[in-house]
Amino acid sequence: MNEFELLGPKAHGAACGTALLKASAEDFQVEEVLDIPLAGDGEHLWLWVEKRGLNTEEAARRLAKAAGVQLKLVSYAGLKDRQALTRQWFSLHLPGKANPDLNAAEDASLSILRQVRHQRKLQRGAHAANGFILRLTQLSADRKALEARLQAVREQGVPNYFGLQRFGFDGGNLFDARQYAERKDRPVQRNLRSRLLSAARSYLFNQVLAARVEAGSWNKAQVGDLLAFTDSRSFFPAGEAECSDPRLAALDVHPTGPLWGQGEPPTAGAVQALEQDIGQTEKDLAWWLAEADMAHERRILRLPIAGLTWHYPESDILQLEFVLPAGCFATVVVRELVDLLPTGHTDNPCVF
C-alpha cells in the first residue's frame, strides 16, 4: 500500500519541494521529555541512554545481558528508531541488588549518560513528549513557499496521522492484521499480536482523520465531537458552546478520532455517523479489535507543533527543532513541507 492509502491527504497543500532525511543518524535526533521526579533510591535502576544506529529493543537486550537479568526486567517508555541519534530512559528491576557494572553494554552505538534509583519501573508511555532536531539535506524547494508553509504549520498544526512505520514495510503489518481478522484469529506470540492490533487500530484512525482532512474539519470542532486537551487522555463532548471555545483556536483543545475497541463510538450526530461508516467499511478489522478486548480510546486529530523553529545551516539544508506529544510522529510534520527522497533505509523514522 502507498503512503496516501495508509495515511491520507495532506492538509496544507502540495509539497514545497524535496529533501533527504537521515543521510546520517545525526540528521534525526530525538530526546524523551520525562516529567517524573526520580527519588534517588528504590529497587529500580533508571538509565538515561544515548544510542546511535540501534533500536530500542536491541538496546534493552544489551542492557539486560550486561546486567545479568532477564529481558522482561528491562522497561522503557517508548520505541525509538534505529537510524537516528536518540536519548531515552530505561529501567532495570534490581530488588536487593547493587548497581551492576554495565560497561559491557557500552560502545560507539550506546552510552549510559546517567544512572539513578527509583521506587517504580518505567511504564510504557510515561514520557510527556519527545524533542526533535531534524536536518533535511539535499533540499530543493521554493524558499518563499517553504517559509509560508512553515509558518502555517507552526500556527495551525498538522493532521495527527500515525506514521508509515506503524504499518511495517509496504504495509505488511496491516496486511497480516487483515489476514488474521478474516480468519477470526490472533497471533499467539504477544509482541506480534500487539504489533498487528496496533497497525489495525492506527489504520482505522487514519481513515477517519483522512475523511476529516478531505472535508476540512480535522482542525474544527463539530457538534457531536469528543474534545481533548493536547496532553490529556480524557475527553468531553462538544455542543454548540464548546465548538466556539477559544482554546480550539489556541491549539490547546482538539477534536478527537477513535482508537477502535469495544462498543459503539461515543460520539454523536454526523461525527458518529462518519466513524460508524468507517467501521462498516472495515468491519473485519473493527470486529477483530473489539474481540481482542481493546477498550475504545480517543486520539487528537490535530497535532500542535510546540516550539517550532528553523534555519538553514547551508543553502540546501533545512534544520527543524520542535517538540511533539508522546506517541506522535515527526514524519507527519515533514510530509506537510517536502517530499522525502529515498535513503536506502528500510526503516522509517519513528517515535512513540
The 8 nearest C-alpha neighbors of each residue, nearest first, counted from 0:
[[1, 170, 169, 4, 5, 2, 3, 171],
 [0, 2, 4, 3, 5, 169, 170, 6],
 [1, 3, 5, 4, 6, 0, 163, 7],
 [2, 4, 7, 6, 5, 1, 8, 0],
 [5, 3, 1, 2, 6, 7, 0, 206],
 [6, 4, 2, 3, 7, 1, 202, 0],
 [7, 5, 3, 205, 4, 2, 160, 209],
 [8, 6, 3, 209, 4, 5, 9, 205],
 [9, 7, 209, 3, 10, 212, 213, 6],
 [8, 10, 11, 12, 335, 7, 212, 13],
 [11, 9, 12, 212, 8, 158, 157, 335],
 [12, 10, 9, 335, 13, 148, 151, 152],
 [13, 11, 10, 9, 14, 335, 15, 8],
 [12, 14, 15, 11, 9, 335, 336, 337],
 [15, 13, 337, 336, 16, 338, 335, 12],
 [14, 16, 337, 140, 145, 336, 141, 144],
 [17, 15, 140, 337, 14, 139, 338, 141],
 [16, 18, 338, 337, 139, 339, 138, 140],
 [19, 17, 138, 339, 137, 136, 135, 340],
 [18, 20, 340, 136, 339, 135, 137, 21],
 [19, 21, 135, 22, 136, 18, 134, 339],
 [22, 20, 23, 26, 27, 24, 19, 82],
 [21, 23, 20, 26, 19, 342, 24, 136],
 [24, 22, 21, 25, 26, 83, 82, 27],
 [23, 25, 83, 84, 26, 82, 27, 21],
 [24, 26, 23, 27, 84, 28, 83, 21],
 [27, 25, 134, 21, 24, 133, 23, 28],
 [28, 26, 133, 83, 25, 24, 21, 132],
 [29, 27, 84, 132, 85, 131, 83, 25],
 [30, 28, 85, 131, 130, 86, 129, 84],
 [29, 31, 86, 130, 129, 85, 87, 32],
 [32, 30, 129, 87, 33, 128, 130, 86],
 [31, 33, 128, 129, 127, 126, 30, 34],
 [32, 34, 126, 127, 35, 31, 128, 125],
 [33, 35, 127, 36, 32, 126, 125, 128],
 [34, 36, 33, 37, 126, 125, 127, 38],
 [37, 35, 38, 34, 33, 117, 39, 115],
 [38, 36, 117, 39, 35, 116, 115, 40],
 [37, 39, 117, 40, 36, 116, 118, 41],
 [38, 40, 116, 115, 117, 37, 41, 118],
 [41, 39, 116, 117, 38, 118, 42, 115],
 [40, 42, 118, 117, 116, 43, 39, 119],
 [41, 43, 94, 93, 118, 92, 117, 44],
 [44, 42, 92, 117, 91, 41, 116, 93],
 [43, 45, 116, 91, 90, 115, 117, 46],
 [46, 44, 90, 115, 89, 114, 116, 43],
 [45, 47, 114, 89, 88, 113, 48, 90],
 [48, 46, 88, 113, 112, 87, 111, 114],
 [49, 47, 111, 86, 87, 112, 110, 46],
 [50, 48, 86, 110, 85, 109, 111, 87],
 [49, 51, 109, 108, 85, 84, 53, 110],
 [50, 52, 84, 108, 53, 83, 24, 109],
 [53, 51, 81, 82, 83, 108, 24, 50],
 [54, 52, 81, 51, 50, 57, 108, 58],
 [53, 55, 81, 80, 57, 56, 79, 58],
 [54, 56, 58, 57, 78, 79, 59, 53],
 [55, 57, 59, 58, 54, 60, 78, 53],
 [58, 56, 60, 59, 55, 54, 61, 53],
 [57, 59, 55, 61, 56, 60, 62, 54],
 [60, 58, 56, 62, 61, 57, 63, 55],
 [61, 59, 63, 57, 58, 62, 70, 64],
 [60, 62, 58, 64, 59, 63, 104, 65],
 [63, 61, 59, 65, 64, 60, 104, 66],
 [64, 62, 60, 66, 68, 70, 61, 65],
 [63, 65, 67, 61, 62, 66, 60, 68],
 [64, 66, 62, 101, 67, 63, 104, 103],
 [67, 65, 63, 64, 99, 68, 62, 101],
 [68, 66, 64, 65, 63, 69, 99, 62],
 [69, 67, 63, 66, 70, 64, 72, 65],
 [70, 68, 71, 72, 63, 67, 73, 64],
 [69, 71, 72, 63, 73, 60, 68, 59],
 [70, 72, 69, 73, 74, 68, 63, 92],
 [73, 71, 92, 70, 69, 91, 74, 68],
 [74, 72, 91, 71, 70, 90, 59, 63],
 [75, 73, 90, 89, 121, 72, 91, 120],
 [76, 74, 89, 77, 121, 88, 123, 90],
 [77, 75, 123, 124, 125, 122, 126, 121],
 [78, 76, 351, 75, 123, 124, 79, 350],
 [77, 79, 351, 55, 350, 80, 76, 54],
 [80, 78, 350, 55, 349, 54, 77, 81],
 [79, 81, 349, 54, 348, 82, 83, 350],
 [80, 82, 54, 53, 52, 83, 79, 51],
 [83, 81, 52, 24, 80, 53, 51, 21],
 [84, 82, 24, 27, 81, 51, 28, 80],
 [83, 85, 51, 28, 24, 25, 50, 27],
 [84, 86, 29, 50, 28, 49, 30, 83],
 [87, 85, 49, 30, 48, 29, 31, 50],
 [86, 88, 31, 48, 47, 30, 85, 49],
 [89, 87, 47, 46, 48, 75, 45, 90],
 [88, 90, 75, 46, 74, 45, 47, 121],
 [89, 91, 45, 74, 44, 73, 121, 46],
 [92, 90, 73, 44, 43, 72, 93, 45],
 [93, 91, 43, 72, 42, 94, 44, 90],
 [92, 94, 96, 42, 43, 91, 95, 44],
 [95, 93, 42, 96, 92, 43, 41, 97],
 [94, 96, 93, 42, 97, 41, 92, 43],
 [97, 95, 93, 94, 98, 42, 99, 92],
 [96, 98, 99, 95, 93, 94, 42, 100],
 [97, 99, 96, 100, 44, 93, 66, 101],
 [100, 98, 66, 101, 97, 65, 96, 67],
 [99, 101, 102, 98, 66, 65, 103, 104],
 [102, 100, 65, 103, 104, 99, 66, 62],
 [103, 101, 104, 105, 100, 65, 106, 111],
 [102, 104, 101, 105, 65, 100, 106, 61],
 [105, 103, 102, 61, 101, 65, 62, 106],
 [106, 104, 109, 110, 102, 103, 107, 111],
 [105, 107, 109, 108, 110, 104, 103, 102],
 [106, 108, 109, 105, 110, 51, 50, 52],
 [107, 109, 51, 50, 106, 52, 53, 110],
 [110, 108, 50, 105, 106, 49, 107, 51],
 [111, 109, 49, 105, 48, 112, 50, 106],
 [112, 110, 48, 113, 47, 49, 46, 109],
 [111, 113, 47, 48, 110, 49, 114, 46],
 [112, 114, 47, 46, 111, 115, 48, 45],
 [115, 113, 46, 45, 47, 44, 116, 112],
 [114, 116, 45, 39, 44, 46, 117, 113],
 [115, 117, 40, 44, 39, 41, 43, 45],
 [116, 118, 41, 40, 38, 43, 39, 37],
 [119, 117, 41, 42, 43, 40, 120, 116],
 [120, 118, 117, 43, 121, 41, 42, 122],
 [119, 121, 43, 90, 122, 74, 92, 118],
 [120, 122, 90, 74, 75, 76, 119, 123],
 [123, 121, 125, 76, 120, 124, 75, 74],
 [124, 122, 76, 125, 77, 75, 121, 74],
 [123, 125, 76, 126, 77, 122, 325, 326],
 [124, 126, 122, 76, 123, 127, 121, 33],
 [127, 125, 33, 124, 128, 32, 76, 325],
 [126, 128, 33, 32, 325, 324, 34, 125],
 [129, 127, 324, 325, 32, 323, 126, 31],
 [130, 128, 31, 32, 323, 30, 322, 325],
 [129, 131, 322, 30, 29, 321, 31, 323],
 [132, 130, 29, 321, 320, 28, 322, 133],
 [131, 133, 320, 28, 319, 27, 29, 134],
 [134, 132, 27, 319, 26, 318, 131, 28],
 [133, 135, 318, 26, 317, 136, 319, 27],
 [136, 134, 317, 20, 19, 316, 18, 318],
 [135, 137, 316, 19, 138, 18, 315, 134],
 [138, 136, 18, 315, 19, 316, 139, 135],
 [139, 137, 18, 315, 136, 316, 17, 140],
 [140, 138, 17, 16, 18, 137, 315, 141],
 [141, 139, 16, 15, 142, 138, 17, 145],
 [140, 142, 144, 143, 145, 15, 16, 139],
 [143, 141, 145, 144, 140, 146, 15, 147],
 [144, 142, 146, 145, 141, 147, 148, 140],
 [143, 145, 147, 141, 146, 142, 148, 15],
 [144, 146, 148, 142, 147, 143, 15, 141],
 [147, 145, 149, 143, 148, 144, 142, 150],
 [146, 148, 144, 150, 145, 149, 151, 143],
 [149, 147, 145, 151, 150, 146, 152, 144],
 [150, 148, 152, 146, 151, 147, 145, 153],
 [149, 151, 153, 147, 148, 152, 154, 146],
 [152, 150, 148, 154, 149, 153, 155, 147],
 [151, 153, 156, 149, 155, 150, 154, 148],
 [152, 154, 150, 151, 156, 155, 304, 149],
 [153, 155, 151, 152, 156, 150, 303, 304],
 [156, 154, 152, 151, 153, 157, 303, 250],
 [155, 157, 303, 152, 302, 304, 153, 154],
 [156, 158, 302, 301, 159, 152, 332, 155],
 [159, 157, 301, 160, 302, 300, 10, 217],
 [160, 158, 302, 301, 300, 157, 161, 299],
 [161, 159, 205, 158, 162, 6, 331, 208],
 [160, 162, 201, 159, 165, 328, 205, 163],
 [163, 161, 164, 165, 328, 160, 331, 330],
 [162, 164, 165, 166, 161, 2, 5, 167],
 [163, 165, 166, 167, 162, 347, 349, 346],
 [164, 166, 163, 167, 162, 198, 161, 201],
 [167, 165, 170, 172, 164, 198, 173, 163],
 [168, 166, 170, 172, 171, 164, 165, 169],
 [167, 169, 170, 171, 166, 345, 164, 346],
 [170, 168, 171, 0, 167, 1, 166, 172],
 [171, 169, 166, 167, 168, 173, 172, 0],
 [170, 172, 174, 167, 173, 169, 168, 175],
 [173, 171, 166, 167, 175, 174, 170, 195],
 [172, 174, 176, 175, 171, 170, 198, 166],
 [175, 173, 171, 177, 176, 172, 170, 178],
 [174, 176, 178, 172, 177, 173, 171, 179],
 [177, 175, 173, 195, 179, 178, 174, 180],
 [176, 178, 180, 174, 175, 179, 181, 173],
 [179, 177, 175, 181, 176, 180, 182, 174],
 [178, 180, 184, 182, 176, 177, 181, 185],
 [181, 179, 183, 177, 182, 287, 178, 283],
 [180, 182, 178, 183, 179, 177, 283, 184],
 [183, 181, 179, 184, 180, 178, 185, 177],
 [184, 182, 180, 181, 179, 287, 185, 283],
 [183, 185, 179, 182, 180, 186, 181, 287],
 [184, 186, 179, 187, 192, 183, 180, 291],
 [187, 185, 192, 188, 191, 184, 189, 179],
 [186, 188, 189, 185, 192, 191, 190, 184],
 [189, 187, 186, 191, 190, 192, 193, 185],
 [188, 190, 192, 191, 193, 187, 186, 194],
 [191, 189, 193, 192, 188, 194, 195, 186],
 [190, 192, 194, 193, 189, 188, 195, 186],
 [193, 191, 189, 186, 195, 190, 194, 188],
 [192, 194, 190, 196, 191, 195, 197, 189],
 [195, 193, 191, 197, 192, 196, 190, 198],
 [194, 196, 198, 176, 197, 192, 193, 172],
 [197, 195, 199, 193, 198, 194, 192, 200],
 [196, 198, 194, 200, 195, 199, 201, 193],
 [197, 199, 195, 201, 166, 196, 200, 173],
 [200, 198, 202, 196, 201, 197, 173, 195],
 [201, 199, 197, 203, 202, 198, 259, 258],
 [200, 202, 204, 198, 199, 203, 197, 161],
 [201, 203, 205, 199, 204, 200, 198, 206],
 [204, 202, 206, 200, 205, 201, 199, 207],
 [203, 205, 201, 207, 206, 202, 257, 258],
 [206, 204, 208, 202, 203, 207, 6, 160],
 [205, 207, 203, 209, 204, 208, 202, 210],
 [208, 206, 210, 204, 205, 209, 211, 274],
 [207, 209, 205, 211, 210, 206, 212, 204],
 [210, 208, 7, 212, 206, 211, 207, 205],
 [211, 209, 213, 207, 208, 212, 214, 206],
 [210, 212, 217, 214, 208, 216, 213, 209],
 [213, 211, 215, 209, 217, 214, 210, 216],
 [212, 214, 210, 211, 215, 209, 8, 216],
 [215, 213, 211, 212, 216, 210, 217, 209],
 [214, 216, 212, 213, 217, 211, 218, 219],
 [215, 217, 219, 211, 218, 214, 212, 220],
 [218, 216, 211, 212, 219, 215, 300, 301],
 [217, 219, 216, 301, 220, 254, 253, 300],
 [220, 218, 216, 217, 221, 254, 253, 247],
 [219, 221, 242, 254, 224, 222, 218, 237],
 [222, 220, 224, 223, 242, 219, 237, 270],
 [221, 223, 238, 237, 224, 239, 242, 220],
 [222, 224, 267, 268, 266, 237, 270, 221],
 [225, 223, 237, 221, 222, 266, 236, 270],
 [224, 226, 236, 235, 255, 237, 234, 254],
 [227, 225, 254, 234, 235, 253, 255, 236],
 [228, 226, 234, 252, 253, 233, 231, 229],
 [227, 229, 252, 231, 230, 251, 253, 226],
 [230, 228, 231, 251, 252, 227, 253, 299],
 [229, 231, 228, 324, 232, 127, 227, 325],
 [232, 230, 228, 233, 229, 227, 234, 299],
 [231, 233, 234, 230, 227, 297, 298, 228],
 [234, 232, 231, 227, 235, 228, 297, 226],
 [233, 235, 227, 226, 225, 232, 236, 228],
 [234, 236, 226, 225, 227, 237, 233, 224],
 [237, 235, 225, 224, 226, 223, 238, 234],
 [238, 236, 241, 224, 222, 223, 225, 242],
 [237, 239, 222, 241, 240, 242, 236, 223],
 [238, 240, 242, 241, 222, 237, 243, 221],
 [241, 239, 242, 238, 243, 244, 237, 222],
 [240, 242, 244, 237, 238, 243, 239, 220],
 [243, 241, 220, 239, 240, 244, 221, 237],
 [244, 242, 241, 240, 245, 239, 247, 220],
 [243, 245, 241, 246, 242, 247, 240, 248],
 [246, 244, 247, 248, 243, 249, 242, 252],
 [245, 247, 249, 251, 244, 248, 252, 250],
 [248, 246, 252, 250, 245, 249, 244, 251],
 [249, 247, 250, 245, 246, 251, 244, 252],
 [248, 250, 246, 247, 251, 245, 252, 154],
 [251, 249, 247, 248, 252, 246, 303, 253],
 [250, 252, 246, 249, 228, 229, 247, 253],
 [253, 251, 228, 247, 246, 227, 250, 229],
 [254, 252, 226, 227, 299, 247, 301, 255],
 [255, 253, 226, 220, 300, 299, 225, 224],
 [256, 254, 299, 300, 298, 226, 225, 297],
 [255, 257, 298, 297, 300, 204, 299, 207],
 [258, 256, 297, 259, 204, 296, 298, 255],
 [257, 259, 296, 297, 295, 200, 204, 260],
 [260, 258, 295, 257, 200, 288, 285, 296],
 [259, 261, 295, 293, 289, 294, 288, 262],
 [260, 262, 289, 294, 295, 293, 292, 263],
 [263, 261, 264, 260, 295, 289, 265, 294],
 [262, 264, 265, 261, 275, 295, 260, 266],
 [263, 265, 266, 271, 262, 274, 257, 275],
 [266, 264, 263, 267, 271, 225, 262, 295],
 [265, 267, 271, 223, 264, 224, 225, 270],
 [268, 266, 223, 271, 270, 269, 265, 224],
 [267, 269, 223, 270, 271, 272, 266, 222],
 [268, 270, 272, 271, 273, 267, 223, 222],
 [271, 269, 273, 272, 268, 267, 223, 224],
 [270, 272, 267, 266, 274, 273, 269, 268],
 [271, 273, 269, 275, 270, 274, 276, 268],
 [274, 272, 276, 270, 271, 275, 269, 277],
 [273, 275, 271, 277, 276, 272, 278, 207],
 [274, 276, 278, 272, 277, 273, 271, 279],
 [277, 275, 279, 273, 278, 274, 272, 280],
 [278, 276, 280, 274, 279, 275, 281, 273],
 [277, 279, 275, 281, 282, 276, 280, 285],
 [280, 278, 282, 276, 281, 277, 275, 285],
 [279, 281, 277, 278, 282, 276, 275, 283],
 [282, 280, 278, 279, 284, 283, 277, 285],
 [281, 283, 279, 285, 278, 284, 280, 286],
 [284, 282, 286, 285, 281, 180, 287, 181],
 [283, 285, 287, 282, 286, 281, 180, 288],
 [286, 284, 282, 288, 287, 283, 278, 281],
 [285, 287, 289, 283, 284, 288, 282, 290],
 [288, 286, 284, 290, 285, 180, 289, 283],
 [289, 287, 291, 285, 290, 260, 286, 293],
 [288, 290, 261, 260, 286, 291, 292, 287],
 [289, 291, 287, 292, 288, 286, 293, 261],
 [290, 292, 288, 289, 293, 287, 260, 185],
 [293, 291, 290, 289, 294, 261, 288, 260],
 [292, 294, 260, 291, 289, 288, 261, 295],
 [295, 293, 260, 261, 296, 292, 259, 289],
 [294, 296, 260, 259, 261, 258, 293, 297],
 [297, 295, 258, 257, 294, 259, 298, 260],
 [296, 298, 257, 258, 256, 255, 299, 295],
 [299, 297, 255, 256, 300, 257, 258, 296],
 [298, 300, 255, 301, 254, 253, 256, 227],
 [301, 299, 255, 159, 254, 256, 158, 217],
 [302, 300, 158, 159, 299, 218, 157, 253],
 [301, 303, 159, 157, 156, 158, 304, 300],
 [304, 302, 156, 305, 250, 301, 157, 155],
 [305, 303, 156, 153, 307, 323, 322, 321],
 [306, 304, 322, 307, 321, 303, 323, 153],
 [305, 307, 321, 322, 308, 304, 320, 153],
 [308, 306, 321, 320, 305, 304, 153, 309],
 [309, 307, 320, 319, 306, 321, 310, 318],
 [310, 308, 319, 318, 320, 307, 317, 311],
 [309, 311, 318, 317, 312, 319, 308, 316],
 [310, 312, 317, 313, 316, 318, 314, 309],
 [313, 311, 316, 310, 317, 314, 318, 315],
 [314, 312, 316, 311, 315, 317, 310, 136],
 [313, 315, 316, 311, 312, 138, 317, 137],
 [314, 316, 138, 137, 313, 136, 139, 317],
 [317, 315, 136, 313, 135, 311, 138, 314],
 [316, 318, 311, 135, 134, 310, 319, 136],
 [319, 317, 134, 309, 310, 133, 311, 135],
 [320, 318, 309, 133, 132, 308, 134, 317],
 [321, 319, 132, 308, 131, 307, 309, 133],
 [320, 322, 307, 306, 131, 305, 130, 304],
 [323, 321, 130, 305, 129, 131, 306, 304],
 [324, 322, 129, 128, 304, 327, 325, 305],
 [325, 323, 128, 327, 127, 326, 129, 230],
 [326, 324, 128, 327, 127, 351, 129, 323],
 [325, 327, 351, 324, 350, 328, 124, 128],
 [328, 326, 325, 324, 323, 351, 350, 329],
 [327, 329, 330, 331, 350, 162, 349, 161],
 [330, 328, 332, 331, 333, 327, 349, 350],
 [329, 331, 333, 332, 328, 334, 162, 348],
 [332, 330, 334, 329, 333, 328, 162, 160],
 [333, 331, 330, 329, 334, 335, 157, 336],
 [332, 334, 330, 336, 335, 331, 337, 329],
 [335, 333, 331, 336, 332, 337, 338, 330],
 [334, 336, 333, 332, 337, 9, 11, 14],
 [335, 337, 333, 334, 14, 15, 148, 145],
 [338, 336, 14, 16, 17, 15, 334, 339],
 [337, 339, 17, 14, 334, 16, 18, 340],
 [340, 338, 18, 19, 17, 337, 341, 20],
 [339, 341, 19, 18, 342, 17, 338, 20],
 [342, 340, 343, 339, 19, 344, 20, 18],
 [343, 341, 344, 340, 22, 19, 21, 20],
 [342, 344, 341, 345, 346, 340, 22, 21],
 [345, 343, 342, 346, 347, 341, 82, 21],
 [344, 346, 343, 347, 168, 342, 167, 341],
 [347, 345, 344, 348, 164, 168, 82, 81],
 [346, 348, 164, 349, 345, 163, 344, 80],
 [349, 347, 80, 346, 330, 350, 164, 82],
 [350, 348, 80, 79, 347, 328, 164, 351],
 [349, 351, 79, 328, 78, 326, 80, 327],
 [350, 326, 77, 78, 325, 327, 79, 349]]
